[in-house]
Amino acid sequence: MEKKSVRCLINSISRFILLVACHTMDSAIIERDYVNMVGLLKLLKSVLDEIVDSSVPLDANLVKELEELDVIVNEAREFLEKWCLKMSKTVSVLHSEPLAVKVQSSTLEIISILCRLLRASPLGSHLSAIQKNMQEFQYQERDRISLVIEEALGDQKENLVPCAEHLIRIMRALSLTSNQELLTESMALEKARVKTRSLKKENVLDLINQIVTLISHVRDCIVELALFEETPRVPPVPSYFRCPLSLELMSDPVIVASGQTYEKSFIQKWLDHGHNICPKTRQTLTHTNLIPNYTVKALIDNWCEENNISFSNISKKASNETPSLSSLSQEINHVSSLSGSLHSSTSSSRSSHGIQNEPEKRGVELSSSGRYSSVTEASVDVISEGPSFSPLHRASTFSPSPSEERFHRSESRISMNEDGNSNHQRSLSLPSTDSGSDDLTSSSHVKQLVEDLKSHSTEAQTAAAVELRLLTKHNKGNRVIVAECGAIAPLVSLLYSRVKLTQEHAVTALLNLSINGDNKVKIAEAGAVEPLILVLRSGSEGAKENSAATLFSLSVLEQYKIMIGRSGAVKALVDLLGTGTLRGKKDAATALFNLSIFHENKAWIVQAGAVKYLIKLMDPDSGMADKALALLANLSMISEGRLEITREGGIPLLVEAIEVGSQRGKENAASIVLQLCLSSYKFCSLVLQEGAVPPLVALSMSGTPRAKEKAQQILSHFRDRREGVNGKAKS
């Protein structure tokens, strides 16, 4: 029983490492935290792998530490699965850094205990070497931006304004150095605040409110830094002429219900995201009317005239006053030279004047660490291998054991042609650090394994399936030899096995074999589709995921798109899309996308109820927004698909995707909206009612070439429709 804790932890670590390997993170700090965790856990896993197969006794303290680390690793994995770019950077780092520190502390404690237990064993010297290697992943106290944030929040609880040093470190570390970044962070916090309030989590809500206040202090700090910039020709813009959201001179000031004045375009964007509170006062807005503030507008015009400058010049200068990340250090030094130094964090003036008065000699320590290396450098090493078509965005990977051996699909690169077809490309990749064999096997050995597959002994069948899975994991030649020795047919038979473990090993071996193009044909001709559907419906979670991946692999060949679509696989894949794990949903979506390229399958997918699940998965927090939009783009090519998209409330989410989605998401969302508008006057009206014009105009000017084209076609259709209505009215 004591080894069970070791096995559970190994399994959790493997799943975590693979998730990090296939997860794209555009946040430097989150990436750093997870790279460090992966580095430590990979070293620890190498020790645990040796211990689990040895007779080393484990004491109670070690078992307790292993169980605690297992909980922490799973917590870190769950956080990463939920994390997305639209989340607040501040909230994210307050979650990720403490998790990374816990992983470090627990891992070092486990290694320390093992060193004491195994001092006299051959593993002792190995552990000492690993202990030294772990030092490069250890956190330094000064590198932890979460501690700086917590200290700043502590100051706020004492009714003090956080010191300038802390605010500068926070804005630098979280890249909150431009008006757009601050606006995005503010909207993310507001979304989190609304969600938390609906869940009635008072302690979390209080924390978010504190962070909102902190971000307002960061915004004030940026303004103060800009005011100290030397401006021999153009005087600094007074703070009361700056928009609290954009930090720029207001050209079109408007008043909101709370009485605060904002730049119209920025406050409109805030309101368009569904926020009904004033960003500055946090008061609930009784209405969303924007009233022009002619008084402030006149004052700004007078100020420009008195200083003998044109509005366009000062507006341009104001937009450049927000310190960039590269110039922030010089700006801080300049502030220090003008004011003597930044004032003390305990200064009484902080509570009312921010960073203005009562200077005290104080050094400003800025972390020299910039962005961190790509997560893949410290994650599982990946080698690309597969058929002669191009890879997807991310590598597909396998983990050491079948229960976690997941076919990590990347986002499918979709390039829809005008006829509705798509160029879909994919490569299957395997981690070079896993336990699969890289050596070429012999035909005689494989033939013996094939005989074991046909054995009446469940143990022999399982053992043979495991070995075939490992043999075909990395080696191209082995995939050819295993298929030529007749392993495919008995592996397909084992898909009917009532032993879940045997079934999972068999489906994973078939998945590995299907990487070879010739083997795809052999697997399909062996009647694999029907039992793969059975596994989809009744197998373990891992088996379901790999069954969906195998169906995807087979559907690469055109003739099998038709066969799989007519076989009943679509309903099973849609069920997995709705009820599976996140990985299972991704596998199902990838397979369904490939099947949807064949026109007849589109109707089957819609009839199976896929659209309602895809609409839910368009939420950026699902981690599947791009996959959902890609498949919906194909389904929107038929009338049934368009009807279901509107019936399930997809139009508001499509408009949101056009505005804030990824580049690929915007392309596919625009493609869907174009199909809706061209097909129905009613659908077109619904799109217009959702305020689609502003984001479409923005996309037509700044999107990818394909996105621009789609946006321009939609806007042109709107104009034609309006002119048609006006023409009828005149006649």
C-alpha positions in Angstrom: 0.0 0.0 0.0 2.9 2.4 0.7 4.0 2.2 -2.9 0.5 3.3 -4.0 1.3 6.9 -3.0 4.4 6.8 -5.2 2.5 5.5 -8.2 -0.2 8.1 -7.8 2.3 10.9 -7.6 4.2 9.6 -10.7 0.9 9.5 -12.6 0.0 13.1 -11.5 3.5 14.4 -12.4 3.3 12.8 -15.8 -0.1 14.3 -16.6 1.1 17.7 -15.3 4.3 17.7 -17.4 2.4 16.7 -20.6 -0.2 19.4 -20.0 2.5 22.1 -19.6 4.3 20.8 -22.7 1.2 21.3 -24.9 -0.1 24.5 -23.3 0.8 27.9 -24.9 1.4 30.5 -22.2 1.9 34.2 -23.2 2.4 35.3 -19.6 6.1 35.4 -18.7 5.6 34.9 -15.0 3.0 32.1 -15.3 5.4 30.5 -17.8 8.4 30.8 -15.5 6.4 29.3 -12.6 5.4 26.3 -14.6 8.8 25.8 -16.2 10.3 25.7 -12.7 7.7 23.2 -11.5 8.2 21.0 -14.5 12.0 21.1 -14.0 11.8 20.1 -10.3 9.1 17.4 -10.9 11.0 15.8 -13.8 14.1 15.4 -11.5 11.9 14.0 -8.7 10.1 11.6 -11.1 13.4 10.1 -12.2 13.9 9.1 -8.5 10.4 7.9 -7.9 10.5 5.7 -11.0 13.5 3.8 -9.5 11.9 3.6 -6.0 8.6 2.2 -7.2 10.3 -0.9 -8.7 12.7 -1.4 -5.7 12.2 -2.9 -2.3 13.0 0.4 -0.5 10.8 0.8 2.6 8.9 4.1 2.9 8.3 5.7 6.3 5.2 7.5 7.3 6.7 11.0 7.0 7.7 10.3 3.4 4.3 8.9 2.5 2.6 12.0 4.0 4.9 14.3 1.9 4.2 12.3 -1.3 0.4 12.6 -0.7 0.7 16.3 0.0 2.7 16.9 -3.2 0.2 14.9 -5.2 -2.5 17.3 -4.1 -0.4 20.4 -4.9 0.5 19.0 -8.4 -3.1 18.3 -9.2 -4.1 21.8 -8.0 -1.5 23.3 -10.3 -2.7 21.2 -13.2 -6.4 22.2 -12.6 -5.4 25.9 -12.5 -3.5 25.6 -15.8 -6.4 23.9 -17.4 -8.7 26.8 -16.4 -6.2 29.5 -17.2 -6.6 31.7 -20.3 -5.2 34.9 -21.6 -8.3 36.8 -20.7 -7.8 36.2 -17.0 -6.4 38.9 -14.7 -2.6 38.8 -14.7 -2.6 39.9 -11.0 -5.0 37.2 -9.9 -3.1 34.6 -12.0 0.2 35.3 -10.5 -1.2 35.2 -6.9 -2.3 31.7 -7.7 0.7 30.4 -9.7 3.6 31.6 -7.7 2.5 30.2 -4.3 1.8 26.8 -6.1 5.3 26.9 -7.5 6.8 27.6 -4.1 4.8 24.8 -2.5 6.0 22.4 -5.2 9.6 23.5 -4.6 9.3 23.1 -0.8 7.6 19.7 -0.9 9.9 18.3 -3.6 13.1 19.4 -1.6 11.6 17.9 1.6 10.9 14.6 -0.2 14.5 14.4 -1.6 15.9 15.3 1.8 13.9 12.4 3.4 15.0 10.0 0.7 18.6 11.0 1.2 18.4 10.1 4.8 16.6 6.8 4.1 18.9 5.7 1.2 22.2 7.1 2.4 23.8 3.6 2.3 22.1 2.4 -0.9 23.3 2.8 -4.5 20.6 5.5 -5.0 22.3 7.7 -2.4 24.9 9.2 -4.7 22.2 9.6 -7.4 20.0 11.5 -5.0 22.9 13.8 -4.0 23.5 14.7 -7.6 19.8 15.4 -8.2 19.7 17.6 -5.0 22.4 19.8 -6.6 20.6 20.0 -9.9 17.4 21.2 -8.2 19.2 24.3 -7.0 18.8 25.9 -10.4 15.0 25.8 -10.1 14.8 27.2 -6.6 13.0 30.4 -6.1 14.8 33.5 -4.8 12.7 35.6 -2.4 13.4 38.7 -4.5 12.0 37.1 -7.6 8.6 36.5 -6.2 6.3 39.3 -7.5 3.4 37.8 -5.6 5.1 38.8 -2.3 5.4 42.4 -3.7 1.7 42.3 -4.6 0.7 41.0 -1.1 2.8 43.7 0.6 1.1 46.3 -1.5 -2.3 44.9 -0.7 -1.3 44.9 3.0 -0.5 48.6 2.8 -3.9 49.2 1.3 -5.6 47.4 4.3 -3.8 50.0 6.5 -5.3 52.8 4.4 -1.9 53.5 2.9 -1.0 54.0 -0.8 1.5 51.3 -1.8 5.0 52.6 -2.2 6.2 53.6 -5.7 8.9 50.9 -5.7 6.3 48.2 -5.3 4.0 49.7 -7.9 6.8 50.0 -10.4 7.9 46.4 -9.8 4.3 45.2 -10.3 3.7 47.1 -13.5 7.0 45.9 -14.9 6.6 42.3 -13.9 3.0 42.0 -15.2 3.6 44.2 -18.3 1.0 46.8 -17.1 2.8 49.7 -18.7 0.4 50.9 -21.4 -3.2 52.2 -21.3 -4.4 49.2 -23.3 -2.8 46.7 -20.9 -4.3 48.4 -17.9 -7.8 48.5 -19.6 -7.6 44.8 -20.4 -6.5 44.0 -16.8 -9.4 46.2 -15.4 -12.0 44.4 -17.6 -10.6 41.0 -16.6 -10.9 42.0 -12.9 -14.4 43.2 -13.4 -15.4 40.0 -15.0 -13.8 38.0 -12.2 -15.6 40.2 -9.6 -19.0 39.7 -11.2 -18.4 35.9 -11.4 -17.2 35.7 -7.8 -20.1 37.8 -6.5 -22.6 35.4 -8.2 -20.9 32.5 -6.4 -21.1 34.4 -3.1 -17.4 33.9 -2.2 -17.0 36.9 0.1 -13.3 36.4 0.9 -12.4 36.1 -2.8 -14.6 39.0 -3.7 -12.8 41.1 -1.1 -9.4 40.2 -2.6 -10.5 41.1 -6.1 -11.8 44.5 -4.8 -8.4 45.1 -3.2 -6.6 44.2 -6.5 -8.9 46.6 -8.4 -7.8 49.4 -6.0 -4.2 48.3 -6.5 -4.5 48.6 -10.3 -5.8 52.1 -9.9 -2.7 53.0 -7.9 -0.6 51.5 -10.7 -2.4 53.7 -13.2 -1.8 56.8 -11.0 1.9 55.8 -10.7 2.2 55.7 -14.5 0.8 59.1 -14.8 3.2 60.5 -12.2 6.1 59.0 -14.0 5.0 60.5 -17.2 4.7 64.0 -15.6 8.3 63.9 -14.6 9.5 63.4 -18.2 11.5 66.3 -19.6 9.3 68.2 -22.0 11.1 71.3 -23.2 8.5 72.0 -26.0 5.3 70.5 -24.8 4.1 70.9 -21.1 2.7 67.8 -19.3 -1.0 67.1 -19.6 -2.8 67.9 -16.3 -4.2 64.8 -14.7 -7.7 66.1 -14.7 -7.6 66.4 -18.5 -6.6 62.7 -18.8 -9.1 59.9 -19.2 -8.9 57.6 -16.1 -9.0 54.5 -18.4 -6.7 55.6 -21.3 -4.5 57.9 -19.3 -4.4 60.1 -22.4 -5.7 63.6 -23.1 -9.4 63.4 -23.8 -10.6 64.4 -27.2 -14.3 63.4 -26.7 -15.0 63.6 -23.0 -18.3 62.2 -21.8 -20.0 61.9 -18.4 -21.4 58.6 -17.1 -24.1 58.1 -14.5 -21.6 58.3 -11.6 -20.6 61.8 -12.6 -17.1 60.8 -13.8 -15.7 61.9 -17.1 -14.0 59.5 -19.6 -12.8 59.4 -23.2 -15.9 58.2 -25.1 -14.2 55.3 -27.0 -12.7 53.8 -23.9 -15.7 54.0 -21.6 -17.8 52.7 -24.5 -15.5 49.6 -24.8 -15.9 49.1 -21.0 -19.7 49.2 -21.3 -19.7 47.0 -24.4 -18.1 44.2 -22.3 -21.2 44.2 -20.1 -19.7 46.1 -17.1 -22.3 48.2 -15.3 -20.2 50.0 -12.7 -18.0 53.1 -12.9 -14.3 52.0 -13.3 -13.1 54.8 -11.0 -15.7 55.0 -8.2 -17.0 51.4 -8.4 -20.6 52.7 -8.2 -23.3 50.8 -10.1 -24.4 52.9 -13.1 -28.1 53.5 -13.1 -28.0 54.0 -16.9 -25.4 53.6 -19.7 -26.1 57.0 -21.4 -22.9 58.9 -22.3 -23.4 62.7 -22.0 -20.9 65.0 -23.8 -18.9 67.0 -21.3 -18.7 70.3 -23.2 -17.2 72.1 -20.2 -14.2 69.9 -20.0 -13.9 69.9 -23.7 -13.8 73.7 -23.7 -11.2 73.7 -20.9 -8.9 71.3 -22.9 -9.3 73.5 -26.0 -8.4 76.6 -24.0 -5.4 74.8 -22.4 -4.1 73.8 -25.8 -4.5 77.3 -27.1 -2.8 79.0 -24.1 0.2 76.7 -24.5 0.3 77.4 -28.2 0.1 73.8 -29.3 -2.3 71.9 -31.5 -4.5 69.2 -30.1 -3.1 66.5 -32.4 0.5 67.0 -31.2 -0.4 66.9 -27.5 -2.7 63.9 -28.1 0.2 62.1 -29.8 2.6 63.1 -27.0 0.1 62.0 -24.3 -0.2 58.5 -25.9 3.6 58.2 -25.8 3.9 59.4 -22.2 2.9 56.0 -20.8 6.4 54.5 -20.1 7.2 51.4 -22.2 8.8 48.4 -20.6 12.1 49.1 -22.2 12.3 52.7 -21.1 10.9 52.3 -17.6 14.2 52.0 -15.8 15.5 55.3 -17.3 12.2 57.0 -16.4 12.5 55.8 -12.8 16.0 57.1 -12.6 14.9 60.4 -14.0 12.1 60.7 -11.4 14.7 59.9 -8.6 17.1 62.6 -9.9 14.4 65.2 -9.9 12.7 64.5 -6.6 15.7 63.3 -4.6 14.3 59.8 -4.3 11.1 58.0 -4.0 9.3 58.5 -0.6 9.1 55.9 2.2 6.3 53.3 2.2 5.5 54.5 5.7 5.2 58.1 4.9 2.0 59.7 6.0 1.6 61.5 2.7 1.1 58.3 0.9 -2.4 57.9 2.0 -3.5 61.0 0.1 -0.8 62.0 -2.4 0.6 58.8 -3.8 4.2 59.3 -4.8 4.4 63.1 -4.8 5.7 64.5 -1.5 7.9 63.7 1.5 10.9 62.2 -0.3 13.1 59.8 1.5 16.4 58.3 0.2 15.4 54.9 -1.0 16.8 52.7 -3.7 14.6 51.3 -6.4 15.4 47.7 -7.0 14.2 46.4 -10.3 14.3 42.7 -11.2 16.7 42.2 -14.1 14.9 39.1 -15.2 13.0 39.8 -18.3 11.0 37.2 -20.2 11.7 33.6 -19.7 12.6 30.9 -22.1 9.8 29.0 -23.9 8.0 26.5 -21.7 8.9 23.7 -24.1 12.6 24.1 -23.4 12.1 22.9 -19.8 9.2 20.6 -20.5 9.0 17.2 -22.1 11.3 17.0 -25.1 9.2 16.4 -28.2 10.1 14.8 -31.5 7.9 15.2 -34.5 7.0 12.1 -36.4 4.2 11.0 -38.6 2.7 11.1 -42.0 3.7 13.5 -44.7 1.4 16.2 -43.8 2.3 19.4 -41.8 2.1 19.7 -38.1 -0.6 21.4 -36.1 0.0 24.3 -33.7 1.1 22.0 -30.9 2.6 18.6 -30.7 0.6 15.6 -29.8 2.1 13.6 -27.0 1.9 10.4 -25.1 2.6 9.7 -21.4 4.2 6.6 -20.0 1.1 4.8 -18.7 -2.1 4.0 -20.6 -4.3 5.7 -18.1 -2.5 9.0 -18.8 -1.3 8.2 -22.3 -3.1 11.0 -24.1 -3.0 11.9 -27.7 -2.3 15.6 -27.1 -4.0 17.2 -30.0 -3.0 20.7 -31.0 -5.3 23.3 -32.2 -6.2 22.4 -35.8 -5.0 25.0 -38.3 -8.1 25.8 -40.3 -8.0 27.6 -43.5 -11.5 27.5 -45.0 -11.9 27.8 -48.7 -14.8 29.6 -50.3 -16.4 26.2 -51.0 -16.5 25.4 -47.4 -13.6 22.9 -47.4 -10.6 23.3 -45.1 -7.0 22.5 -45.3 -6.4 20.5 -42.2 -2.9 19.5 -41.2 -1.6 17.4 -38.4 1.4 15.6 -37.1 1.7 13.2 -34.2 4.6 13.7 -31.9 6.0 11.7 -29.0 8.1 12.7 -26.0 11.6 11.3 -26.3 11.9 10.9 -22.5 9.2 8.3 -22.2 9.7 4.6 -21.7 8.8 3.5 -25.2 11.4 1.6 -27.0 13.5 3.4 -29.7 15.2 0.1 -30.8 14.1 -1.8 -33.9 12.4 -5.0 -32.8 12.5 -8.4 -34.6 9.7 -10.1 -36.6 10.0 -13.2 -34.5 9.5 -11.3 -31.3 6.5 -9.5 -32.6 5.0 -12.8 -33.9 5.2 -14.2 -30.4 3.4 -11.1 -29.0 0.7 -11.6 -31.6 0.2 -15.1 -30.4 -0.1 -13.8 -26.9 -2.8 -11.3 -28.0 -4.8 -14.4 -29.2 -4.2 -16.2 -25.9 -7.1 -17.0 -23.5 -5.1 -15.5 -20.7 -6.1 -11.9 -19.9 -2.8 -11.3 -18.3 -0.9 -12.5 -21.4 -3.2 -10.4 -23.7 -2.6 -7.2 -21.6 1.1 -7.8 -21.3 1.4 -8.2 -25.1 -0.7 -5.1 -25.8 1.4 -3.1 -23.4 4.6 -4.1 -25.2 3.2 -3.5 -28.6 2.1 -0.1 -27.5 5.6 0.8 -26.3 7.3 -0.7 -29.4 5.2 1.4 -31.7 5.5 4.6 -29.6 8.6 6.1 -31.2 10.0 3.8 -33.8 8.7 4.1 -37.4 10.2 0.8 -38.4 8.5 -1.0 -35.5 5.1 0.3 -36.7 5.7 -1.3 -40.1 7.0 -4.6 -38.6 4.1 -4.9 -36.1 1.5 -4.4 -38.8 3.2 -6.8 -41.2 3.3 -9.5 -38.5 -0.5 -9.4 -38.2 -1.0 -7.6 -34.9 -3.7 -5.2 -36.1 -6.6 -7.8 -36.3 -6.1 -9.2 -32.7 -5.6 -5.7 -31.3 -9.0 -4.7 -32.9 -10.5 -7.8 -31.3 -9.3 -6.7 -27.9 -11.3 -3.5 -28.2 -14.2 -5.7 -27.3 -12.5 -6.8 -24.1 -14.4 -6.4 -20.8 -11.1 -5.7 -19.1 -10.8 -1.9 -19.2 -7.0 -1.9 -18.9 -6.6 -4.4 -21.8 -9.0 -2.4 -23.9 -7.1 0.9 -23.2 -3.7 -0.6 -24.0 -5.1 -2.1 -27.3 -6.7 1.2 -28.5 -3.5 3.1 -27.6 -1.4 0.6 -29.6 -3.7 1.0 -32.6 -3.4 4.8 -32.2 0.4 4.5 -32.4 0.2 2.2 -35.4 -2.2 4.6 -37.2 0.6 7.2 -37.5 1.8 5.2 -40.4 -0.3 6.0 -43.5 -0.5 2.4 -44.8 -1.5 1.2 -41.4 -4.6 3.5 -41.4 -6.0 1.5 -44.3 -5.2 -1.9 -42.6 -6.8 -0.7 -39.3 -10.0 0.4 -41.1 -10.2 -2.7 -43.2 -9.9 -4.8 -40.1 -13.2 -3.5 -39.0 -11.9 -1.1 -36.3 -14.5 1.6 -36.6 -17.4 -0.3 -34.9 -15.3 -1.4 -31.8 -13.8 2.1 -31.6 -17.3 3.5 -31.3 -17.9 0.9 -28.5 -14.9 2.1 -26.7 -16.1 5.7 -27.1 -19.3 4.8 -25.4 -18.2 2.5 -22.6 -14.4 2.6 -22.2 -12.3 4.3 -19.5 -11.7 8.1 -19.9 -8.3 7.4 -21.3 -9.6 4.8 -23.7 -12.3 7.2 -24.9 -9.8 9.9 -25.6 -7.5 7.7 -27.5 -10.4 6.1 -29.4 -11.5 9.6 -30.6 -7.9 10.3 -31.6 -7.7 7.1 -33.6 -10.9 7.9 -35.4 -9.4 11.3 -36.2 -6.3 9.6 -37.5 -8.3 7.3 -39.7 -10.5 10.2 -41.0 -7.4 11.8 -42.6 -8.1 9.6 -45.6 -11.0 10.8 -47.6 -12.7 7.5 -48.1 -12.9 6.9 -44.4 -14.5 10.3 -43.7 -17.6 8.9 -45.4 -17.4 5.5 -43.8 -16.9 6.8 -40.2 -19.6 9.4 -40.7 -22.2 6.8 -41.7 -21.1 4.3 -39.0 -22.6 6.0 -35.9 -19.3 7.4 -34.7 -20.6 10.9 -35.0 -23.1 10.5 -32.1 -20.5 8.9 -29.9 -18.0 11.7 -30.6 -20.7 14.4 -29.9 -21.5 12.7 -26.6 -17.8 12.8 -25.7 -17.8 16.5 -26.7 -20.5 17.1 -24.2 -19.6 15.0 -21.3 -15.9 14.0 -21.6 -12.8 15.4 -19.9 -11.2 18.5 -21.3 -8.8 16.3 -23.2 -11.6 14.1 -24.4 -13.6 17.1 -25.6 -10.6 18.3 -27.6 -10.1 14.9 -29.1 -13.8 14.7 -30.1 -13.8 18.2 -31.5 -10.7 17.5 -33.6 -12.2 14.3 -35.0 -15.5 15.9 -35.7 -13.8 18.8 -37.5 -12.0 16.4 -39.8 -15.3 14.5 -40.5 -17.2 17.8 -41.1 -15.0 18.4 -44.2 -17.1 15.9 -46.0 -20.4 17.7 -46.7 -22.7 14.8 -45.8 -21.2 14.6 -42.3 -22.1 18.2 -41.5 -25.8 17.3 -41.2 -25.1 14.2 -39.1 -23.0 16.3 -36.7 -25.7 19.0 -36.4 -28.4 16.3 -35.9 -26.4 14.7 -33.2 -26.6 17.9 -31.1 -23.0 19.1 -31.4 -23.9 22.8 -31.8 -25.2 23.4 -28.3 -22.0 22.0 -26.8 -19.9 24.0 -29.2 -21.7 27.2 -28.3 -20.8 26.6 -24.6 -17.2 25.8 -25.5 -16.9 29.2 -27.3 -16.4 30.7 -23.8 -12.7 31.6 -23.6 -12.5 30.1 -20.1 -13.3 26.6 -21.6 -9.8 26.4 -23.3 -11.5 25.3 -26.5 -12.9 28.5 -28.0 -10.8 28.2 -31.2 -11.6 24.5 -31.7 -15.3 25.2 -31.3 -15.3 28.1 -33.7 -13.4 26.1 -36.3 -16.0 23.3 -36.3 -18.9 25.8 -36.2 -17.4 27.5 -39.3 -17.8 24.2 -41.2 -21.3 23.6 -39.8 -22.4 27.1 -40.7 -22.1 26.1 -44.4 -25.4 24.2 -44.2 -28.8 25.7 -43.3 -29.4 23.3 -40.3 -26.1 24.4 -38.8 -26.9 28.1 -39.1 -30.4 27.6 -37.6 -28.9 25.8 -34.6 -26.2 28.4 -34.1 -28.8 31.1 -33.7 -31.3 29.0 -31.8 -28.6 28.1 -29.2 -27.7 31.8 -28.7 -24.5 31.8 -30.6 -24.6 35.3 -32.2 -23.6 37.3 -29.0 -20.6 35.0 -28.5 -19.6 35.2 -32.2 -19.6 39.0 -32.0 -17.5 38.8 -28.8 -15.0 36.5 -30.5 -14.7 38.9 -33.4 -13.8 41.6 -30.9 -11.5 39.8 -28.4 -10.8 36.4 -29.8 -7.5 35.0 -31.1 -6.5 35.8 -34.7 -7.7 32.4 -35.8 -10.8 32.7 -33.7 -11.7 36.1 -35.2 -11.3 34.6 -38.7 -13.7 31.7 -38.1 -16.2 33.9 -36.1 -16.3 36.3 -39.0 -16.7 33.4 -41.5 -19.7 32.2 -39.5 -21.3 35.6 -39.2 -20.9 36.1 -42.9 -22.8 32.9 -43.6 -25.5 33.9 -41.2 -26.0 37.3 -42.7 -25.9 36.2 -46.3 -28.5 33.4 -45.7 -31.1 35.3 -43.7 -32.5 38.8 -43.2 -33.5 37.8 -39.7 -30.1 36.5 -38.8 -28.5 39.7 -40.2 -30.8 41.8 -38.0 -29.8 39.8 -34.9 -26.1 40.3 -35.7 -26.6 44.1 -36.0 -28.6 44.2 -32.8 -25.6 42.7 -31.0 -23.4 45.7 -32.0 -21.3 43.8 -34.5 -20.3 46.9 -36.6 -17.5 48.4 -34.4 -15.6 45.1 -33.9 -16.0 44.3 -37.6 -14.7 47.7 -38.6 -11.7 47.2 -36.3 -11.2 43.7 -37.8 -11.4 45.0 -41.4 -8.5 47.3 -40.6 -6.2 45.2 -38.3 -7.0 41.6 -38.7 -5.3 38.9 -40.8 -5.8 39.1 -44.6 -8.6 36.4 -44.5 -10.2 38.1 -41.4 -10.1 41.5 -43.1 -11.7 40.0 -46.3 -14.6 38.4 -44.3 -15.2 41.6 -42.2 -15.3 43.7 -45.3 -17.8 41.4 -47.0 -20.1 41.5 -44.0 -19.9 45.3 -43.8 -20.5 45.6 -47.5 -23.6 43.4 -47.0 -24.8 45.7 -44.2 -24.4 48.7 -46.6 -26.2 47.0 -49.4 -29.0 45.9 -47.1 -29.4 49.5 -45.7 -29.3 51.0 -49.2 -31.9 48.5 -50.4 -34.2 49.5 -47.5 -33.7 53.2 -48.2 -34.4 52.6 -51.9 -37.7 50.9 -51.1 -38.7 53.7 -48.7 -38.1 56.4 -51.4 -40.0 54.5 -54.0 
